[in-house]
Structure formats: structure tokens, C-alpha cells
Amino acid sequence: MELQTWYAIGLGMLAMLRLVYYVVWRICVIIKSFTAYFLLKHLVYPHILPRIPFLGVATRCQTLGVALYSIANVLCMTIGVSTPEQVGARASLLSIANMIPLLIGPRLSLVSNFLELSVRSSSGIHVWIGRTAIAQAVVHMTISVVRGVEFKWDRVTVSGVVVSAARKYNEAELNLKQAGSAIAAIFFTSLIFIRGVMYELFLRSHFVLSVTIVVALWRHIKTKRISSKIYLWIGVSVWTLNSIVHWAMFIFRNFVFGHPIARAQISQLVDAIQIDLIVPRPWKIHAGQYIFLTIPGVGTWSALQSHPFMITWWNEDPRESKICLLVKPQRGFTSKLARNTDYPMRAFLDGPYGLRHKFGDFGTVLMFASGIGVAGQLPHVKELIAGYNNFEVRTRRIALFWQIDRECHASWVQQWMNELLEKDTDYVRRPPCAVSYPNRFQILQISLFILGRFRSEETHFGDVKKYGNHDRIEKIYSGMNVETRLDQEFERRRGRIMISTCANPYLTDRVRDSAQHHIHKNDRFVELEFQPPTPGAHVWARDKLDFRCRGA
């Protein structure tokens, strides 16, 4: 065969390989897109049951995951066993193995960031693994207690053999009872109505009880099989490594040579407070990040307390890095913060943590917030407008729907909203022929839904007023009609649509249910990690901040 023939064959094979690669790549993209949409539409987004008081809510995906995990543990305990003693032995080994992911260190958010999981997902995994480990420990202890000790009652045993055996048995049982008591204490203090009332006590006791369990288990299994010891050693090693990394990051963030420690200035707002922090070591802040804040000067035990807060705003000055936190005082630590607004105080930061959502990949971004939940949405608006001005995002419409209880609550973010509207430079770039069409080039639209306590006596329920340049701020003196708003936005969509919520559970459920009937293949829905508490909830059910994230 001539040389030019081989050349033609080789050239044709290269062309065929490129064609095959393109076809396979397109098929994979189509399958991935369809599979992702199918899973989100039918597993991730829908709730399996309506929201139940005291129990909360779960999606189909969460329920399926818990069911598969529970079934796997039951099968591992029961397959191939013939006696209760074997079941108890397997239960003890599985319980210790399940404790390995529970001993991940003092900060769950650190591992969540590393694994790119939301705080809600990590917390849910932690809770269900903990419940499974407790259930397996109960099975092991129950079988150990009821099985008894076999011995022959005669003069030889009475003379000393049985006595020594009984002492050995009692020592092992004592360690088992110590571990069991600590496990029971962790279970009861983790219940929502106890955790809500004694949140600080829960955090400290959780650590102490965990150490007690590890020590008691080590003493209990020191004469057992080597695999139990290996599992426990792995768990302790993971905890030690994670703790070293966490404290190294804490020292790096708070102590800088030649710079003072972070200072916190607290300002009183209407039913809220604003915390301005001057940090010693700046970093590139992204929307969705939060920090754990410690202010020793607030109270006697405040140096031992660390609480999460969303970063609501930050400055762009490289010479002085300042971040702002918007907080609605509830009780405990946040109520003490509201009483210390006179002078700056020393503060320590732990973080930042939080997942970064790619809102800029969507042409239309719809944001729903209620009350203090605007603190979670505002950073995304800031980042999107900055990206739009720098031609870095695809977003061409941002709609913020914010529901508040009182009209005066709008002052919480009035200054920042004005700054966002000023930075919305789309009007500066519009052509002269578009003067008569101001809404044609609109990027940011803000809609406030005010439920009561109007400022003016002339304002009535149901009124609608518009403010700002080109009427970009709309005040509606009534509750939010989620279905109507989504209908309007999907009719005038600009590209793919992202729906995000940072609202109380009632409003979030309404947005979620309505979004499921509107979203198309390339649209997405997400709940941000910070969610405001339920209006009118009992005091034990209203944690200071509820960090969760469900969706895509």
C-alpha cells in the first residue's frame, strides 16, 4: 500500500475519532442534564409529607437515603448470625464504626466545606449516624445485660473462681454502663425542645459526653477484638487532625503581626443590631459565607461561646477590611450583644465557611426573603451586580421579594440597598433611543411586602407604592402572593432561572411547592444555608440561627 494511502487512512481515522468523541460527549451531556433534572424534580425538591410540628420536614431524597442507610445497618447486624450474642457483638462493632464520622472535630462546618456539603446535609448525616450508633449500642447493652454469666454452683466456684470472674465481669459492665449513661445523656440533650432551651449547655455537654463515651468504650473493649480498637483509634485520629487544622486556621485568621485583634462595633437598629467588624487579616469574601463570632466582653462565659452569623456586607477598601453582620436578637448571646452598643469590643473570628452558589450562570435570579432573611440574600445581589458591571455573569434580571412584619424594618438595609441601586449601571449604558423604555434594561427590582404597622395613617392594607429611580422599589402593603409572582417572572424569563429562598419555613414551603410546577430542565431552586426562625414559634424551637441548605 502506497504512502499516500496510509496518510489518507490515518487522516480519516482522526476525523472519525473526533466525530465519535463529539457524539459520545453530546450523549453524556444530554444524559447528565436529563438525569439531574429528573432527580431534582422528583427526589430533591418534593417533600414526602407536609411540615409536621416538632418533627420538621423531609424530602424524598432525604427519606430514601435514611431508609437505605438504616436497612444496610440492619442487614449487617443480622445476616449470617444464629445467636443473640452474635447480634450483640456485631451491633457493638458497627456502633463503634459509625462513631468514626461523628468524631470529625470541633467544627462541623470545616468538614462540610471540605466535602462541599451544605450545613443542613452535614447536620442531617451527623444526626442519623448518631441515632444509628445509639440504637446499635442499646442493642449491644440489652443483650449483654440479659444474657447473664454461666457458672457451676459448687464448692470450687464458691471458694474463689466465681468471685474473681464476677469481679472481672462487673468491671466490664461498669465501663459499659458509663458509656451507656453518656450515650443516653447525649440522646436526650439533643432533642429539639431541650436543645432549644439550653443551647449553650447542649454544645458544651455534647463535647464532654463524647469524650466520656470514647474513654469508657476504650476501657470496655481493651480485652475485645482488635477491630474495635482500630475503629476507635481511627475516630480519635480524625478528631485530632481536624482539631489541629481548625485551630491553625483560627490562629491564622485572628493573629497578625503588627495588627490589632479584630474589633466589633455594635449599632442598635429597630428590632435588630448591626455588627461592624474590622478584621486583622482580610480575605476574598464571597456571597454565602458566614463566620463564627466570639466576643469575650459581652458576658462572663462569652469567651467560651461561638455563634454563626451570615456576612451581610463588606467593603472594597484593601487598606481596611470591614465586614458587617445583621442580627435579630433572640435570647442568650444575641440579647447580650444588643445591650453592648456603646463601645467597640475585642472579637475573634472563626471561618469563613459556606458554599458558593453560581447564581451568575443564570439569566434570571429570583430571591425570596422574610424578616432578617434578607441578610442571606443581599450578598448575592451585591456579587451579581458587581459581576454584571464587570461582564463576568450572565444574569440580566435580579428580583428580590422581601416580606417584613413592620414597615420600619426596611431601614435595616436601606443604606445598602441604595448603594446597590446606584451600582446598577445598566441605565448608564443604555442607548439614547431607550429613554422611553426605562424598564427594558432593568437589572435589579426590589419588592417589599409589608404585613402591618404602616408608617403612615393614610396607608391601607392592599396599597401599592413605587419609589426610586425608574420605580425599581415597590412597596406592597399585604402578604406575598408567591404563585402570582412566579407566574409573572416565568412569563418574562431571561434565560435560565434560579430561585433562592432565605425565609421562614412557611414562606419557603410555598415557594418550593410553586417552583416545582414552574421550573424547566435548566432551572434550579435552592434554599440558602441561613433560614430565619418560624414566626410565633415557641422559645425552645427558635434557635439563634438556623443554618440549612436544600436544593441544587
Buried (B, 14 or more C-beta within 10 A) or exposed (E): EEEEEEEEEEEEEEEEEEEEEEEEEEEEEEEEEEEBBEBBBEBBBBBEEEBEEEEEBBBBBBBEBBEEBBEEBBEBBEEEEEEBEBBBBBBBBBBBBBBBBBBBBBBBBBBBBEEEBBBBBBBBBBEBBBBBBBBBBBBBBBBBEEEEEEEEEEEEBEEEEBEEEEEEBEEBBEBBBBBBBBBBBBBEBBEEEBBBBBBEEBBEBBEEBBEBBBBBBBBBBEEBEEEBBEBBEBBBEBBEEBBEBBBEBBEEBBEBEEEEBBBBBBEEBEBBBBBBBBBBEBEEBBBBBBBBBBBBBBBEEBEEBBBBBBBBBBBEEEEEBBBBBBBBBBEBBBBBBBEBBEEBBEBBBBBBBBBEBEBBBBBBBBBBBBBBBBBBBBBBBBBBBBBBBEEEBBBBBBBBBBBBBBBBBBEBBEEBBEBBBEBBEBBEEBEEEEEEEBEEBBBBBBBBBBBEEBEEEEBEEEBEBEEEEBEBBBBBBBEBBBBEBBEEBBEEBBBBBBBBBBBBBEBBBBBBBBBBEBBEEBBBBBBBBBBBBBBEBEEBBBBBBBBBBBBB
